Amino acid sequence: MIARLGKEINNPESICYWAQKNNIPVLSPALTDGSLGDMIFFHSYKRPGLVLDIVEDLRLINTQAIFAHKTGMIILGGGLVKHHIANANLMVRGA
């Protein structure tokens, strides 16, 4: 979803634009949290058929942690994303 957003936005001032252009994953395991989730929900009534695989980002986070030479975390705040990163590291060597 974030890669598609970067492609569609077509704005060189956007981080999502440059990430998509350089094939750098931008992960958002909490994409449906907050107002964006609300917009996706309401959009699905007007245009049924929208399906998001929210597990895909988790799979990528876990795979990157498993095959990484080193991992680390800088945590500003907390919440869901922190938990996903910590859990991915627990699968390898512990966080």
VOBA-1610 file (N, C-alpha, C; in pm, whole numbers, padded with zeros to 5 digits, always signed):
BEGIN
Met+00083-00120+00000Met+00000+00000+00000Met+00087+00126+00000Ile+00193+00128+00080Ile+00278+00246+00088Ile+00355+00263-00043Ala+00401+00152-00102Ala+00471+00161-00231Ala+00377+00215-00338Arg+00253+00169-00337Arg+00155+00218-00435Arg+00128+00367-00413Leu+00120+00408-00288Leu+00101+00549-00255Leu+00217+00632-00311Gly+00340+00584-00290Gly+00457+00655-00343Gly+00456+00666-00493Lys+00409+00562-00559Lys+00402+00563-00706Lys+00295+00660-00754Glu+00180+00657-00691Glu+00068+00741-00734Glu+00087+00887-00699Ile+00154+00914-00586Ile+00168+01053-00542Ile+00259+01132-00636Asn+00360+01065-00693Asn+00449+01125-00793Asn+00496+01265-00752Asn+00546+01276-00628Asn+00592+01404-00576Asn+00732+01387-00518Pro+00834+01447-00580Pro+00972+01432-00531Pro+00995+01483-00389Glu+00901+01554-00331Glu+00915+01600-00192Glu+00866+01495-00092Ser+00814+01383-00142Ser+00757+01280-00056Ser+00858+01169-00027Ile+00867+01130+00098Ile+00952+01016+00136Ile+00901+00889+00069Cys+00770+00873+00063Cys+00712+00754+00001Cys+00747+00747-00148Tyr+00751+00861-00214Tyr+00789+00867-00356Tyr+00930+00812-00376Trp+01027+00861-00297Trp+01167+00818-00313Trp+01188+00675-00269Ala+01117+00632-00167Ala+01129+00493-00123Ala+01081+00399-00234Gln+00968+00431-00295Gln+00915+00347-00403Gln+01008+00351-00523Lys+01057+00468-00557Lys+01144+00484-00673Lys+01274+00405-00658Asn+01323+00390-00534Asn+01448+00318-00508Asn+01425+00179-00449Asn+01300+00134-00456Asn+01264-00001-00409Asn+01304-00024-00262Ile+01281+00077-00179Ile+01308+00069-00035Ile+01174+00048+00036Pro+01159-00062+00109Pro+01030-00085+00173Pro+01003+00014+00286Val+00882+00066+00288Val+00833+00147+00400Val+00725+00062+00465Leu+00750+00020+00586Leu+00661-00073+00652Leu+00561+00000+00740Ser+00439-00048+00738Ser+00335+00013+00820Ser+00241-00096+00871Pro+00285-00171+00973Pro+00199-00277+01025Pro+00073-00225+01093Ala+00066-00095+01118Ala-00052-00036+01181Ala-00124+00055+01082Leu-00121+00019+00955Leu-00179+00104+00850Leu-00326+00134+00876Thr-00399+00039+00930Thr-00542+00059+00950Thr-00575+00130+01081Asp-00474+00165+01159Asp-00496+00236+01285Asp-00519+00384+01256Gly-00609+00445+01324Gly-00629+00590+01311Gly-00714+00629+01191Ser-00696+00753+01147Ser-00784+00810+01044Ser-00766+00744+00908Leu-00645+00698+00876Leu-00627+00630+00747Leu-00710+00501+00744Gly-00712+00430+00855Gly-00797+00311+00864Gly-00944+00345+00846Asp-00986+00456+00904Asp-01124+00500+00886Asp-01154+00530+00740Met-01062+00599+00673Met-01083+00632+00531Met-01091+00505+00446Ile-01004+00409+00474Ile-01007+00282+00400Ile-01140+00211+00424Phe-01186+00212+00548Phe-01313+00149+00584Phe-01429+00212+00507Phe-01439+00345+00510Phe-01549+00413+00441Phe-01538+00398+00290His-01417+00398+00237His-01396+00379+00093His-01449+00242+00049Ser-01436+00142+00136Ser-01477+00007+00099Ser-01628-00003+00077Tyr-01705+00091+00131Tyr-01849+00091+00105Tyr-01879+00143-00035Lys-01806+00247-00078Lys-01828+00303-00211Lys-01773+00212-00320Arg-01659+00149-00290Arg-01592+00065-00390Arg-01552-00067-00325Pro-01647-00159-00314Pro-01616-00288-00252Pro-01505-00360-00330Gly-01431-00442-00260Gly-01328-00520-00326Gly-01187-00484-00282Leu-01172-00375-00209Leu-01040-00336-00160Leu-00998-00433-00050Val-00884-00499-00071Val-00833-00593+00027Val-00688-00557+00055Leu-00653-00539+00182Leu-00516-00510+00222Leu-00462-00628+00302Asp-00342-00672+00267Asp-00276-00780+00341Asp-00190-00716+00449Ile-00245-00700+00568Ile-00170-00635+00676Ile-00062-00725+00733Val-00066-00852+00697Val+00036-00946+00745Val+00164-00935+00662Glu+00155-00882+00541Glu+00272-00873+00453Glu+00385-00793+00517Asp+00355-00680+00580Asp+00459-00601+00646Asp+00521-00677+00763Leu+00438-00750+00838Leu+00492-00829+00949Leu+00586-00937+00897Arg+00548-01000+00787Arg+00632-01104+00728Arg+00766-01044+00686Leu+00765-00925+00627Leu+00888-00861+00583Leu+00975-00818+00702Ile+00913-00762+00806Ile+00988-00723+00926Ile+01056-00846+00987Asn+00982-00955+01001Asn+01038-01077+01061Asn+01149-01135+00974Thr+01130-01139+00844Thr+01231-01192+00754Thr+01358-01109+00758Gln+01344-00977+00758Gln+01462-00890+00764Gln+01537-00911+00895Ala+01466-00927+01005Ala+01532-00949+01134Ala+01606-01083+01136Ile+01544-01185+01082Ile+01605-01318+01083Ile+01735-01321+01005Phe+01740-01252+00891Phe+01858-01258+00804Phe+01956-01142+00823Ala+01926-01052+00916Ala+02015-00937+00938Ala+02140-00978+01014His+02253-00917+00978His+02378-00941+01051His+02368-00882+01192Lys+02313-00761+01201Lys+02291-00694+01329Lys+02156-00623+01323Thr+02094-00610+01437Thr+01971-00532+01444Thr+01979-00441+01566Gly+01897-00339+01566Gly+01890-00247+01679Gly+01758-00174+01675Met+01727-00109+01783Met+01603-00033+01792Met+01631+00101+01859Ile+01580+00205+01801Ile+01573+00336+01866Ile+01424+00361+01884Ile+01381+00370+02006Ile+01238+00380+02034Ile+01205+00521+02081Leu+01120+00588+02007Leu+01065+00718+02047Leu+00916+00695+02066Gly+00873+00691+02187Gly+00734+00659+02213Gly+00718+00508+02224Gly+00605+00460+02191Gly+00581+00317+02202Gly+00463+00278+02117Gly+00409+00164+02146Gly+00291+00122+02075Gly+00314+00005+01983Leu+00223-00009+01891Leu+00216-00127+01806Leu+00342-00151+01723Val+00395-00050+01659Val+00512-00068+01573Val+00631-00116+01656Lys+00649-00059+01774Lys+00757-00103+01864Lys+00742-00251+01896His+00621-00295+01920His+00598-00435+01952His+00633-00526+01835His+00601-00486+01715His+00634-00569+01598His+00784-00580+01578Ile+00856-00472+01597Ile+01002-00475+01581Ile+01065-00561+01691Ala+01021-00543+01814Ala+01074-00622+01925Ala+01043-00771+01905Asn+00922-00802+01863Asn+00884-00942+01840Asn+00967-01005+01729Ala+00994-00929+01623Ala+01077-00981+01514Ala+01216-01016+01565Asn+01271-00933+01651Asn+01404-00960+01706Asn+01402-01076+01806Leu+01292-01095+01875Leu+01281-01208+01967Leu+01290-01341+01892Met+01244-01342+01768Met+01248-01465+01688Met+01391-01506+01654Val+01484-01411+01664Val+01622-01439+01625Val+01709-01459+01748Arg+01738-01350+01817Arg+01834-01353+01928Arg+01780-01290+02055Gly+01663-01238+02049Gly+01610-01165+02164Gly+01627-01016+02145Ala+01540-00940+02207Ala+01545-00795+02188Ala+01602-00729+02312
//
